[in-house]
Amino acid sequence: MDGNPKKNSIYVEIGTKRVFAGALDWPGWCRSGKDEETAVRALFEYRLRYERALKGADVDFHPPEEAGNFIIVERLKGDATTDFGSPGKAPTLDSQTMGKPELERSSAILKACWREFDRQVKSAAGRELRKGPRGGGRELIEIIRHVLEGDGAYLGRIGWAYTQDEDADPGVELRRMRAAMLDGLAASAAGKLPAKGPRGGLRWTARYFVRRAAWHALDHAWEIEDRA
């Protein structure tokens, strides 16, 4: 973690249509914009929402007082995933191994992001979510199923076998999925999963797995909050 609590090291993922800015040391705190400036500004604007999400987790988060406190330490070239609306490139930091202290910290942050998602789902239950300007937007149950689908795909990217029960109650399946994600994360951090898939492609590292899973949970938690 950055030694200066008033400074936050970030990376920027630059696509042709969309740019993401993410906090290196804080998985889940990642926002997008049409360009680098708007992405960094959005990241700053979400600092208090991220702080709220981490409430109760045993981590020492200090939101920056101004956007100028950010330090861009890496710029990555995005791809079609970036332009589609999801961060798709791993910063260099994520290639580092994850020891036990970082595993515990990352697990705590990931659990906090899940709690925030659950809180927003509970708050929006029984309410109709506001549609977009063109009438688009998933219903609440569809968002939950989408998050489950994404989490299952993320598990596959680290090489952890999991069979999703599509007929199960979504709440039950969320708990089951998350238990598998924590097990898979621990195995990946311990080096127990192959670094390459059966076709030779590189699998996600433990650090990037947490980064993407935390972002996905918070991105949809905040979507629910805004649309409710």
N, C-alpha and C positions, 0 to 999 in steps of 0.2 A: 504494500500500500504506500502511496505517496507520503513521505515523511512530513510534509507541510499540510496541515488540515485545511488551510485557506487556499491551497492550490489543488487543481484536479487535472491530472493528465488524461487527455482524450485522444481518440483516433477518429479519422474521417474516412468514410468509404464513398467514393465518388463515382456515380453512374452518369449516364447521358441525360437522364430525366429526373433523377432523384439522388439525394445525398443523405447519408446517415452520419450522425455524430454520436459516439459512444464513449462512456467513461471507462477507462481501462480497468480500474480497480473495483468497479461497482457494476457487476452484471445486472442487466435489466434496465439500467439507466441509459437509454439509447433512443434518440428521436430523429426524425427525418425532415427534410425541407427541399425546396427546389434547387438550392445551391448550398455551398458551404456556410455562408453567413446565416441563412435562415435555419439550417439544421442545427448549428451551434446555438442560435438564439432559442430554438425550441427545446434543446437539451437544458439550457439554463432555466427556462420557464417551467420546466417540469421538476425542478430540484426539490420543491417542497412536497410535491405529490410522491416523489420517490422517498423522501425522508419519512413521510407518513407510512408508506408501505413497509419500511424497515422497522417501524416502531414495535418494540417487543423482541426484536432480534438482538443478540449480544454482539453488535458490531458498532464501531465508533465512526459514524457518518457525520461529516460537517458540510452542509450545503454551502457552495460559494456565495459570496455576497454580491458579486457582479460577474457578468460573462467574461470580463477581462481576466478573471482568475483562472480560466482554462488555459492549459498548455497543450497545443496540438503536437504530439510526438510522432505521429505516423499518419500518412495518407495512403490509402489503398485504392486501387482501380476496381470499380464495381463491375457488375455484369448484368445479365438479364434479370437475375434474382433481385438485385438492388433496385432496378427500375420497376420491377413488378410490385415492390413494396415491402420487401424483407431484407434485413442485413444478410449478406451472403459471403463475406470475406472475414477470415480470422486474422486479428492483429498478431504481430510477431510474439507478443507476450504469451499468447495462448499456446505456443509451442513448448513452453516450459513445463516441466513435470509439476505435479501437484502433491506436495507432502501432506502429512496428517493435519497440521494446523490450518493450511489453506483449504483442505477438504472440509474440515469442520466449519470454517468461515463461509465457504461457498454453499455448503448445504444449508446453513442458517439463512443466508440471503435467498436461496431458492425457495425454502419453506416460507419465508416472509412474503415473497412474490405470490406464492400460491394462496396464502391467507388473504392477501389483498384481492385477488381474483374472486375467491369464495365470498368475501365481504360484499363485493359489488354485485355478484350474482344473487346473494340473499337480499340485498337492498332493492334489486330490480325485479324480484320475483312477483309475478302477477301484474306487472306494469307493461304497457306497450312501449317498445323502444322507438324513439323518433327515427323516421326515415331520412335518408339523404336527400339532397336537392332534386335528384332524379328518381326518388322513390326506392332507392336501394338500401341494403343493410340487412344483415342476418337477424333473425329472431333470437331470443336468449338461448333457447335450447339448441339452436343451430350453432351459436358461438361456442357453447360448451362442447358440442360434438366436434367442432372444428379444432378446438384446443386439444382434445383427446387425440384426434387424428394427427395433429402436428407433433404431439409428444411421442406418439408411437413411432412416427417417422424419425424423430431425433434419436430414439433408442436404437433404431436400426443403423443410424449413422455412426454409433460408437461400437456396434457389433453385439448388442445385448438382445437376446431373443425374448420376444414378448408377443403373446397372442391376445389381441383385444376382443373382448366380449361385446359385440355391438348390440346385443339384446339386453344387456344388463342395465340397471338404473344408472344414469350418468353420474350421479353422486358417488355411488358405490364404485363405478369404474374409475373415476378420478382418484379415489383413495388407493385403489389397486395399482393404477398406472404410476402414481407418485412413489409408491413403495418400490416398484420396479426401477424407477428412475434413480432413486437413491442407491439402490443396490448396484445398478449399472454404473453409476458415477463412481462409487467406491472401487469397483472392479477396474474401471478404466484408469483411475488415479493410481491404483496399485500396479499397473502394468500387466494386468491379467487378461486383457483383451488384445487380440492382434491389431497392430497398427495399420494393416492393410486388409481390405475385403477380399472375398474369393476371386474377384476379377482383377485384383492388384491395385484398386483405387485406395487412396489414403482415407482412413476413417477420421472422424472428428476427435480432437483431444478432449480430455476431461474439462479443461478450462473453457473451451469453445462450446461444449455441450451445455455447461451451466449458463454461459452468456446468452445462447440462443433460447434456451428454455425459459430463463428468467425474463428475457425481453418479450417472448410470446405471451407469457402469462400476464405481464403488466400492460402490454399493448392492448390486449382485449379487456383487461380490467378497466382501464381508462376509457376505452371505447364504450363499454357498458355504462360507466359513470356519466359520460358526456351525453349519451343518447337517452338515458333514463331521466 
